[in-house]
Amino acid sequence: MVADSIISTVTSTGRKPLVSEFRKIVEVPIHVWEPHFIGENFHDYIKIFNSHKCLIAFAGSTLTAQHIINCITGHLGKLRIDYESGEKFRCIVRKSCDRNNLIKNGRSSIYDKGTFIPEKDFQNLLSADFVSDVVEHAINKALESKMQHVIDQVSLDAMRTEILLGLTCPIGRVDHLYKYSFQTRNIPGGGVVAYCQKNLVQANDIGVLGMVNTYGPKAKHVAQNALNTGNTLQEDITEYVGQSVRNDTTYEIGLPVVIKTIEGNQITLNSIKE
């Protein structure tokens, strides 16, 4: 992910910069908590079974983005291993706000010592698709709470924010990129609801946030050329973003440019400061 790092605002004399070196790409941990048993009884979640990392990038309203990222962080940090027992018992991962069989049954249920075996039952439960669904849920919950205070179109436009999620699938070890676009819909009786629309960015494409009409087509052209001619995608996109920022006169983007790369749980950081 490559991003500029300036925050600006519109004033009576035009757009002016407020903050530089603002983090628009955030590293968010993903924690999966395992059930704790005393004897054959369930006693809460007190230990993390495993942890992963993902990157979240945003463009748009800084205040809304911060609210969204806080909500995403809260949801991804509290995933829990539970079970479902239809035709076949199996362990699954749930959000902390989901209905949970272990918690619902409390200490009244007895679980055989051979039922919850981490080496057997807790493996390969967390997919990139599930994480992307949790992020979608978290964004919509954040927008839902934000909408309680939005009363007109100007306020609605001011909260417009888009999100990118990047991670390596813990199961398939394949990299995934998801884009969450800001959408609105009218509701019966008057009023507007804001929500996000999730799309998986295909392997031969890139996700562009912010000033899409200005820089999106050229960014996609640069990416396609790099993909067609060699393995220089990161270098070419970084150079394009850096050049675009240096040439910009709107104060909507600015240096330094930050480059974060995720591979598995390894995240590297680089920057262009001039």
Rosetta silent file (secondary structure, phi, psi, omega in degrees, C-alpha in Angstrom):
SEQUENCE: MVADSIISTVTSTGRKPLVSEFRKIVEVPIHVWEPHFIGENFHDYIKIFNSHKCLIAFAGSTLTAQHIINCITGHLGKLRIDYESGEKFRCIVRKSCDRNNLIKNGRSSIYDKGTFIPEKDFQNLLSADFVSDVVEHAINKALESKMQHVIDQVSLDAMRTEILLGLTCPIGRVDHLYKYSFQTRNIPGGGVVAYCQKNLVQANDIGVLGMVNTYGPKAKHVAQNALNTGNTLQEDITEYVGQSVRNDTTYEIGLPVVIKTIEGNQITLNSIKE
SCORE:     score description
SCORE:     0.000 S_00000001
   1 L     0.000  137.589 -178.661    0.000    0.000    0.000 S_00000001
   2 E  -127.353  130.730 -177.097    1.255    3.464   -0.948 S_00000001
   3 E  -148.448  153.161  168.827   -0.215    6.678    0.462 S_00000001
   4 L   -78.722 -176.772 -174.577    0.477   10.350    0.997 S_00000001
   5 L  -144.877   33.769  178.596    0.341   11.692    4.557 S_00000001
   6 L  -109.414  144.130  172.375   -1.199   15.156    4.603 S_00000001
   7 E  -116.122  126.891 -177.558   -4.477   16.205    6.196 S_00000001
   8 E  -129.657  171.676  179.281   -5.989   19.399    4.822 S_00000001
   9 E  -145.766  159.081  178.332   -9.193   21.391    5.143 S_00000001
  10 E   -89.209  126.679  177.545  -11.198   23.888    3.126 S_00000001
  11 E  -117.331  179.518  179.634  -10.961   27.482    4.407 S_00000001
  12 L   -66.266  -18.734  179.375  -12.358   30.810    3.203 S_00000001
  13 L  -109.396   17.040  179.025   -9.138   31.314    1.216 S_00000001
  14 E   112.199 -178.216 -178.919   -8.982   27.808   -0.245 S_00000001
  15 E   -74.990  133.823 -179.030   -7.713   24.412    0.877 S_00000001
  16 E  -129.636  145.734  177.358   -4.960   24.537    3.479 S_00000001
  17 E   -73.703  142.085  177.067   -2.806   21.785    5.056 S_00000001
  18 E  -107.618  -49.374 -174.561   -3.460   20.969    8.720 S_00000001
  19 E  -138.572  137.347  171.676   -1.200   18.013    9.553 S_00000001
  20 L  -110.510  166.471 -178.076    1.650   16.292    7.758 S_00000001
  21 L    58.236   35.597  176.326    3.024   12.780    8.381 S_00000001
  22 L   -85.191  135.173 -177.273   -0.470   11.518    9.251 S_00000001
  23 L   -77.265  110.240  176.237   -0.789    7.733    9.097 S_00000001
  24 L  -101.152   -3.487  172.730   -3.236    6.793    6.357 S_00000001
  25 E  -123.632  118.563 -172.375   -2.119    3.150    6.377 S_00000001
  26 E  -118.414  134.259  174.446   -2.615    1.471    9.741 S_00000001
  27 E   -83.899  123.917 -177.674   -1.422   -1.924   10.932 S_00000001
  28 E  -120.709  125.367  178.455   -4.280   -3.714   12.722 S_00000001
  29 E   -77.865  149.313  175.473   -3.796   -6.939   14.716 S_00000001
  30 E  -117.438  114.734 -178.324   -6.184   -9.872   14.374 S_00000001
  31 E  -112.743  128.395  175.218   -6.520  -11.915   17.570 S_00000001
  32 E  -108.455  116.116 -176.711   -8.333  -15.262   17.750 S_00000001
  33 E   -92.619  138.383  179.775   -9.151  -16.200   21.355 S_00000001
  34 E   -98.320  150.238  178.843   -9.464  -19.826   22.398 S_00000001
  35 E   -69.687  143.536  179.017  -12.013  -21.161   24.904 S_00000001
  36 E  -108.875  131.899 -178.772  -10.730  -21.856   28.395 S_00000001
  37 E  -119.705  140.865  168.882  -11.941  -24.903   30.275 S_00000001
  38 E  -112.613  109.602 -171.563  -11.683  -25.888   33.912 S_00000001
  39 L    66.904 -122.191 -179.819  -12.150  -29.598   33.909 S_00000001
  40 L  -108.697   16.350 -179.031  -15.032  -30.238   31.525 S_00000001
  41 E  -113.446  141.488  177.534  -16.673  -26.821   31.958 S_00000001
  42 E   -76.331  133.004  178.913  -16.222  -23.710   29.799 S_00000001
  43 E  -134.868   69.617  169.433  -14.835  -20.686   31.683 S_00000001
  44 E    71.816 -175.260  176.964  -14.586  -17.686   29.332 S_00000001
  45 E  -116.824  112.607 -176.279  -11.858  -16.633   26.868 S_00000001
  46 E  -125.086   -1.524 -175.355   -8.612  -15.709   28.589 S_00000001
  47 E  -139.642  136.469  176.192   -5.899  -16.699   26.097 S_00000001
  48 E   -79.674  126.988  178.447   -5.134  -15.766   22.484 S_00000001
  49 E   -77.349  -49.670  173.714   -4.774  -18.856   20.309 S_00000001
  50 E  -153.851  162.955 -178.255   -3.079  -17.087   17.409 S_00000001
  51 E  -131.260  149.091  176.946   -2.575  -13.618   15.977 S_00000001
  52 E  -135.672  176.830  179.124   -2.295  -12.214   12.478 S_00000001
  53 E  -130.645  152.621  171.718   -1.816   -8.797   10.935 S_00000001
  54 E  -144.781  164.912  176.563   -3.576   -6.766    8.286 S_00000001
  55 E  -113.159  135.933  175.431   -3.253   -3.306    6.782 S_00000001
  56 E  -120.038  126.200  175.272   -6.078   -0.777    6.676 S_00000001
  57 E  -118.314  152.163 -179.802   -5.818    2.307    4.455 S_00000001
  58 E  -140.535  158.964  169.394   -8.322    5.144    4.188 S_00000001
  59 E  -144.335  141.793 -179.528   -9.155    8.239    2.200 S_00000001
  60 E   122.920 -141.803 -177.218  -11.783   10.822    3.025 S_00000001
  61 L   -67.274  120.624 -179.650  -12.969   12.125    6.382 S_00000001
  62 H   -65.651  -40.594 -179.009  -10.222   11.714    8.981 S_00000001
  63 H   -66.262  -44.270  178.015  -12.676   11.772   11.885 S_00000001
  64 H   -64.606  -41.300  179.601  -14.948    9.171   10.310 S_00000001
  65 H   -61.197  -41.245  179.471  -11.930    7.045    9.356 S_00000001
  66 H   -63.445  -40.791  177.197  -10.648    7.114   12.927 S_00000001
  67 H   -63.157  -43.510  179.372  -14.044    5.990   14.182 S_00000001
  68 H   -64.072  -46.320 -178.461  -14.135    3.228   11.566 S_00000001
  69 H   -64.271  -38.353  175.634  -10.588    2.040   12.313 S_00000001
  70 H   -60.662  -40.762 -179.625  -11.329    1.950   16.039 S_00000001
  71 H   -68.813  -41.399  176.933  -14.387   -0.190   15.307 S_00000001
  72 H   -62.134  -46.435 -179.357  -12.423   -2.500   12.999 S_00000001
  73 H   -59.652  -42.878  178.537   -9.637   -2.841   15.577 S_00000001
  74 H   -62.751  -41.212 -179.232  -12.136   -3.711   18.297 S_00000001
  75 H   -71.672  -45.793 -177.218  -13.816   -6.382   16.197 S_00000001
  76 H   -71.457  -20.901 -179.794  -10.648   -7.992   14.813 S_00000001
  77 L   -85.442   -4.769 -174.602   -9.025   -8.032   18.242 S_00000001
  78 L  -130.212   33.875  176.158  -11.829  -10.045   19.856 S_00000001
  79 E   -71.683  144.655 -173.598  -12.525  -12.959   17.533 S_00000001
  80 E  -130.856  141.889  173.712  -13.477  -16.133   19.391 S_00000001
  81 E   -82.807  123.733  178.168  -13.374  -19.833   18.697 S_00000001
  82 E  -129.929 -164.096  177.830  -16.812  -21.361   19.193 S_00000001
  83 E  -140.873  159.774  167.047  -18.576  -24.400   17.748 S_00000001
  84 E  -131.272  144.036 -173.483  -21.619  -25.325   15.762 S_00000001
  85 E  -131.718   81.376  173.329  -23.238  -28.727   15.990 S_00000001
  86 L   -92.720 -116.941  176.240  -25.516  -29.588   13.114 S_00000001
  87 L   -68.756  -26.132 -177.978  -24.981  -32.909   11.434 S_00000001
  88 L  -142.699  134.586  176.984  -21.349  -32.681   12.477 S_00000001
  89 E   -69.231  134.155  173.058  -19.594  -30.878   15.315 S_00000001
  90 E  -154.099  149.181  177.061  -17.018  -28.355   14.151 S_00000001
  91 E   -84.250  145.405  177.478  -15.179  -25.354   15.549 S_00000001
  92 E  -140.906  167.838  175.279  -15.620  -21.958   13.923 S_00000001
  93 E  -103.255  135.720  178.071  -14.538  -18.368   14.551 S_00000001
  94 E  -126.444  156.311  169.569  -17.155  -15.823   15.579 S_00000001
  95 L   -71.268  156.313 -179.272  -17.222  -12.100   16.221 S_00000001
  96 L   -67.245  -21.425  179.434  -17.570  -11.134   19.869 S_00000001
  97 L   -90.655   -0.987  178.596  -20.982   -9.629   19.098 S_00000001
  98 L   -82.053  157.242  171.682  -22.272  -12.865   17.515 S_00000001
  99 L   -61.701  129.876 -171.573  -24.431  -15.424   19.269 S_00000001
 100 L  -124.462  121.136 -177.030  -21.966  -17.799   20.919 S_00000001
 101 H   -65.498  -40.845 -179.672  -22.848  -21.376   21.896 S_00000001
 102 H   -62.806  -44.189  179.629  -20.121  -21.707   24.523 S_00000001
 103 H   -70.497  -41.751 -178.738  -21.164  -18.487   26.258 S_00000001
 104 H   -59.500  -43.571 -178.428  -24.892  -19.195   25.860 S_00000001
 105 H   -79.639  -14.149  175.797  -24.594  -22.599   27.480 S_00000001
 106 H    55.314 -141.774 -178.059  -22.305  -21.205   30.152 S_00000001
 107 H   -92.410    7.219 -176.845  -21.018  -23.624   32.725 S_00000001
 108 H   -81.164  -19.254 -178.097  -24.068  -25.837   32.537 S_00000001
 109 L   -94.681  145.290  178.097  -22.720  -27.894   29.621 S_00000001
 110 L  -105.231  129.373 -179.594  -20.126  -30.613   29.985 S_00000001
 111 L  -116.746  127.216  179.402  -17.501  -30.949   27.267 S_00000001
 112 L   -61.420  145.885 -177.956  -15.483  -34.079   26.818 S_00000001
 113 L   -62.842  -18.020  179.084  -11.720  -33.606   27.112 S_00000001
 114 L   -95.226    8.148 -175.430  -11.339  -34.845   23.544 S_00000001
 115 L   -83.450  -48.517 -176.762  -13.745  -32.285   22.070 S_00000001
 116 L  -109.227   88.810  179.560  -11.639  -29.110   21.892 S_00000001
 117 L  -107.990  109.977 -175.866   -8.132  -30.116   20.833 S_00000001
 118 H   -51.517  -44.137 -176.735   -6.174  -27.064   19.529 S_00000001
 119 H   -65.662  -22.089 -177.403   -3.895  -29.125   17.293 S_00000001
 120 H  -108.607  -46.132 -170.280   -6.932  -30.761   15.666 S_00000001
 121 H   -93.531  -21.977 -172.846   -9.953  -28.500   16.075 S_00000001
 122 L  -100.999    8.767 -176.003   -8.498  -24.961   16.031 S_00000001
 123 L   -90.385  144.459  173.551   -6.512  -25.161   12.793 S_00000001
 124 L    54.861   45.408  179.098   -7.387  -23.347    9.550 S_00000001
 125 L   -98.338  -22.007 -171.455  -10.438  -21.574   10.953 S_00000001
 126 L  -108.529  113.214  179.615   -9.618  -18.006    9.893 S_00000001
 127 L  -106.120  161.253  176.054   -9.870  -17.111    6.196 S_00000001
 128 H   -62.163  -36.923 -179.719   -9.255  -13.808    4.423 S_00000001
 129 H   -64.276  -40.348  177.729  -12.895  -13.813    3.326 S_00000001
 130 H   -64.351  -44.660  178.761  -14.077  -14.104    6.938 S_00000001
 131 H   -59.288  -42.167 -179.625  -11.790  -11.244    8.007 S_00000001
 132 H   -64.535  -33.529  176.247  -13.128   -9.116    5.140 S_00000001
 133 H   -68.181  -39.526  177.834  -16.692   -9.820    6.309 S_00000001
 134 H   -63.660  -42.470  178.363  -15.799   -8.757    9.856 S_00000001
 135 H   -63.140  -42.521  177.462  -14.295   -5.529    8.520 S_00000001
 136 H   -59.513  -45.736  177.852  -17.429   -4.900    6.446 S_00000001
 137 H   -59.926  -45.197 -177.743  -19.589   -5.436    9.538 S_00000001
 138 H   -64.280  -41.974  178.592  -17.385   -3.127   11.629 S_00000001
 139 H   -61.698  -44.736 -178.873  -17.478   -0.346    9.021 S_00000001
 140 H   -66.983  -34.670  175.508  -21.259   -0.547    8.789 S_00000001
 141 H   -66.147  -39.508  178.473  -21.606   -0.489   12.578 S_00000001
 142 H   -65.436  -43.448  179.111  -19.372    2.596   12.686 S_00000001
 143 H   -67.508  -35.133  178.526  -21.375    4.327    9.956 S_00000001
 144 H   -61.199  -44.333  179.384  -24.614    3.329   11.675 S_00000001
 145 H   -70.886  -35.199  179.075  -23.578    5.075   14.877 S_00000001
 146 H   -66.373  -35.309 -176.755  -22.239    8.061   12.939 S_00000001
 147 H   -64.826  -19.552  178.270  -25.529    8.434   11.069 S_00000001
 148 L   -62.381  -19.864 -175.831  -27.312    9.254   14.306 S_00000001
 149 L  -115.080    7.928  179.172  -25.675   12.685   14.115 S_00000001
 150 L   -99.294  124.864 -172.887  -25.904   13.352   10.355 S_00000001
 151 L  -121.785   -9.962 -178.347  -28.826   15.586    9.447 S_00000001
 152 L  -150.456  173.760 -176.826  -28.175   16.950    5.941 S_00000001
 153 H   -64.925  -35.993  179.102  -26.369   16.309    2.654 S_00000001
 154 H   -61.741  -44.842  178.554  -23.438   18.563    3.586 S_00000001
 155 H   -65.506  -37.850  179.128  -22.812   16.527    6.728 S_00000001
 156 H   -63.474  -44.519  178.481  -23.218   13.306    4.761 S_00000001
 157 H   -64.746  -33.645 -177.945  -20.629   14.405    2.200 S_00000001
 158 H   -69.340  -23.971 -178.585  -18.275   15.452    5.001 S_00000001
 159 L   -95.218    1.157 -176.991  -18.241   11.940    6.482 S_00000001
 160 L   -59.611  123.597 -176.233  -17.555   10.206    3.150 S_00000001
 161 E  -145.951  140.220  175.892  -14.711    7.708    3.683 S_00000001
 162 E  -122.866  151.584 -170.306  -13.362    4.736    1.763 S_00000001
 163 E  -129.858  143.916  168.272  -11.290    1.862    3.113 S_00000001
 164 E  -119.063  137.790  174.130   -8.799   -0.703    1.786 S_00000001
 165 E  -117.275  127.610  175.700   -8.009   -3.956    3.605 S_00000001
 166 E  -125.572  132.186  177.510   -4.876   -5.900    2.739 S_00000001
 167 E  -160.661  161.367  171.228   -3.850   -9.228    4.265 S_00000001
 168 E   -96.141  125.734 -177.850   -2.372  -12.632    3.552 S_00000001
 169 L   -59.448  122.905  179.745   -5.002  -15.356    4.001 S_00000001
 170 L   -61.881  -23.560 -179.512   -3.998  -17.417    7.090 S_00000001
 171 L   -90.019  -56.470 -173.888   -5.348  -20.564    5.409 S_00000001
 172 L   -87.787  -11.708 -178.458   -4.376  -20.258    1.763 S_00000001
 173 L    59.603   28.546  177.384   -1.316  -17.986    2.222 S_00000001
 174 L  -108.822  139.349 -178.977   -2.543  -15.924   -0.721 S_00000001
 175 E   -75.102  140.374  179.831   -2.581  -12.124   -0.583 S_00000001
 176 E  -130.436  145.082  175.639   -5.979  -10.406   -0.714 S_00000001
 177 E  -132.247  126.387 -179.206   -7.003   -6.781   -1.203 S_00000001
 178 E  -121.801  140.121  176.509  -10.545   -5.552   -0.505 S_00000001
 179 E  -113.928  133.531  179.476  -12.033   -2.144   -1.203 S_00000001
 180 E  -115.354  107.819 -176.195  -14.943   -0.766    0.819 S_00000001
 181 E   -93.191  142.548  179.550  -16.721    2.038   -1.035 S_00000001
 182 E   -76.057  126.056 -178.893  -18.939    4.609    0.669 S_00000001
 183 E  -131.947  157.765  174.055  -22.573    4.275   -0.440 S_00000001
 184 E  -134.673  154.837  173.603  -25.904    5.824    0.535 S_00000001
 185 E  -145.533  146.002  177.141  -29.524    4.819    0.062 S_00000001
 186 E   -77.107  148.192  179.331  -32.814    6.539    0.778 S_00000001
 187 L  -116.696  151.169 -179.250  -35.100    4.958    3.337 S_00000001
 188 L   -56.750  137.914  179.136  -38.927    4.928    3.372 S_00000001
 189 L    88.683    0.575 -179.960  -40.399    7.925    5.092 S_00000001
 190 L   101.746  153.852 -179.503  -37.393   10.105    4.378 S_00000001
 191 L   106.856  167.756 -176.932  -33.770   10.059    5.412 S_00000001
 192 E  -134.104  141.632  175.643  -30.566    8.524    4.137 S_00000001
 193 E  -115.028  132.770  174.827  -28.510    5.543    5.306 S_00000001
 194 E   -98.629  141.370  179.162  -24.761    5.323    4.731 S_00000001
 195 E  -154.869  172.834  178.479  -23.114    1.934    4.290 S_00000001
 196 E  -110.508  152.031  175.663  -20.099    0.330    2.616 S_00000001
 197 E  -115.869  119.462 -176.150  -19.931   -1.850   -0.463 S_00000001
 198 E   -90.756  136.011  174.489  -17.207   -4.523   -0.367 S_00000001
 199 E  -139.199  135.236  173.487  -15.333   -5.641   -3.467 S_00000001
 200 E   -78.638  124.299  176.789  -12.391   -8.004   -3.827 S_00000001
 201 L   -77.626  124.693 -175.838   -9.693   -6.339   -5.913 S_00000001
 202 L   -69.773  160.370 -172.991   -8.643   -8.822   -8.577 S_00000001
 203 L   -64.943  -20.795  179.727   -5.048   -9.986   -8.906 S_00000001
 204 L  -102.617   22.399 -176.211   -4.506   -8.008  -12.116 S_00000001
 205 L  -137.854  174.379  175.880   -5.856   -4.752  -10.691 S_00000001
 206 L  -129.447  160.731  174.118   -5.207   -2.202   -7.941 S_00000001
 207 L  -102.138  130.480 -178.936   -7.424   -0.393   -5.445 S_00000001
 208 L  -119.060  128.397  176.654   -7.409    3.418   -5.609 S_00000001
 209 L  -119.844  139.596  173.802   -8.738    5.636   -2.824 S_00000001
 210 L    77.942  131.117  178.275   -9.062    9.415   -2.878 S_00000001
 211 L    49.439   41.532 -174.301   -8.939   11.759   -5.916 S_00000001
 212 H   -61.667  -40.936 -178.919   -9.897    8.759   -8.038 S_00000001
 213 H   -66.223  -32.727 -177.728  -11.004   10.849  -11.031 S_00000001
 214 H   -77.880  -46.771 -171.240   -7.744   12.804  -10.999 S_00000001
 215 H  -115.325  -14.374 -175.095   -5.211   10.025  -10.458 S_00000001
 216 H   -59.697  -51.839 -178.372   -7.091    6.721  -10.747 S_00000001
 217 H   -58.911  -43.108 -179.938   -6.933    6.134  -14.525 S_00000001
 218 H   -68.780  -38.772  178.596   -3.196    6.878  -14.739 S_00000001
 219 H   -60.729  -42.146  179.116   -2.469    4.792  -11.635 S_00000001
 220 H   -67.654  -35.654  177.320   -4.278    1.837  -13.193 S_00000001
 221 H   -64.809  -44.679  178.003   -2.389    2.359  -16.460 S_00000001
 222 H   -59.851  -43.073 -179.327    0.939    2.374  -14.612 S_00000001
 223 H   -64.592  -46.266 -178.749   -0.072   -0.788  -12.747 S_00000001
 224 H   -62.923  -39.416  178.783   -1.197   -2.625  -15.881 S_00000001
 225 H   -63.869  -41.402  179.126    2.002   -1.720  -17.682 S_00000001
 226 H   -66.113  -41.224 -179.601    4.085   -2.998  -14.760 S_00000001
 227 H   -67.476  -32.798 -177.703    2.096   -6.228  -14.543 S_00000001
 228 H   -80.524  -24.913 -171.976    2.413   -6.826  -18.274 S_00000001
 229 H  -110.164  -13.451 -178.967    6.128   -6.093  -18.565 S_00000001
 230 L   168.364 -168.294 -177.373    7.713   -7.350  -15.345 S_00000001
 231 L  -101.123   48.500 -176.478    7.755   -7.461  -11.550 S_00000001
 232 L  -111.726   22.782 -175.038    8.138   -3.720  -10.975 S_00000001
 233 H   -57.127  -50.201 -177.674    4.630   -2.963   -9.705 S_00000001
 234 H   -61.538  -45.021 -178.518    5.706   -1.658   -6.291 S_00000001
 235 H   -64.435  -44.242 -176.488    8.496    0.460   -7.718 S_00000001
 236 H   -68.932  -42.775  178.893    6.381    1.919  -10.534 S_00000001
 237 H   -66.512  -40.800  178.739    3.343    2.689   -8.370 S_00000001
 238 H   -61.368  -43.647  178.942    5.548    4.213   -5.669 S_00000001
 239 H   -63.786  -41.256 -179.981    7.254    6.417   -8.239 S_00000001
 240 H   -64.554  -46.045  179.601    3.911    7.476   -9.724 S_00000001
 241 H   -63.230  -43.884  179.737    2.411    8.372   -6.325 S_00000001
 242 H   -60.043  -45.464  179.366    5.582   10.229   -5.328 S_00000001
 243 H   -65.153  -40.042  179.282    5.629   12.234   -8.562 S_00000001
 244 H   -63.087  -41.742  179.946    1.904   13.004   -8.293 S_00000001
 245 H   -66.756  -42.970 -179.329    2.331   14.277   -4.745 S_00000001
 246 H   -63.858  -32.447 -177.238    5.344   16.418   -5.649 S_00000001
 247 H   -89.473   -8.579 -174.782    3.460   18.004   -8.563 S_00000001
 248 L   -72.087  140.104  178.568    0.175   18.556   -6.702 S_00000001
 249 L  -121.824   11.933 -175.096   -0.894   22.166   -5.987 S_00000001
 250 L   -95.654  -13.007 -173.183   -4.259   21.482   -4.320 S_00000001
 251 L    65.108   15.822  174.662   -3.000   20.598   -0.809 S_00000001
 252 L   -84.904  -22.794  174.789   -5.215   17.516   -0.964 S_00000001
 253 L  -135.385  153.952 -178.139   -2.134   15.273   -0.996 S_00000001
 254 L  -166.089  162.971  178.537    1.371   15.875    0.302 S_00000001
 255 L   -71.805  160.213   -4.205    4.714   14.419    1.364 S_00000001
 256 L   -76.231  157.771  172.634    5.986   12.233    2.851 S_00000001
 257 E   -92.337  133.804 -176.969    4.754    9.243    0.858 S_00000001
 258 E  -113.040  135.018  178.526    4.536    6.053    2.915 S_00000001
 259 E  -120.394  117.904  175.925    4.932    2.526    1.535 S_00000001
 260 E  -119.203  131.968 -179.013    3.812   -0.434    3.662 S_00000001
 261 E  -120.273  132.375  177.385    4.158   -4.015    2.460 S_00000001
 262 E  -116.504  132.874  175.685    2.536   -7.030    4.091 S_00000001
 263 E  -141.834  106.239 -171.591    3.629  -10.608    3.488 S_00000001
 264 L    66.313 -123.456  175.865    2.154  -13.091    5.920 S_00000001
 265 L  -105.267   14.152  179.716    2.626  -11.433    9.313 S_00000001
 266 E  -100.078  121.681  179.563    5.675   -9.475    8.195 S_00000001
 267 E  -118.323  129.248  178.005    5.109   -5.758    7.574 S_00000001
 268 E  -114.978  150.152 -176.532    7.809   -3.450    6.170 S_00000001
 269 E  -127.753  131.689  172.948    7.767    0.356    6.095 S_00000001
 270 E  -137.317  166.278 -179.710    9.491    2.772    3.733 S_00000001
 271 E  -151.941  157.389  172.105    8.922    6.418    2.905 S_00000001
 272 E  -117.643  116.740 -173.633    9.680    9.212    0.428 S_00000001
 273 L  -102.507  -11.446  178.415   10.213   12.519    2.230 S_00000001
 274 L  -154.150    0.000    0.000   11.148   14.814   -0.642 S_00000001
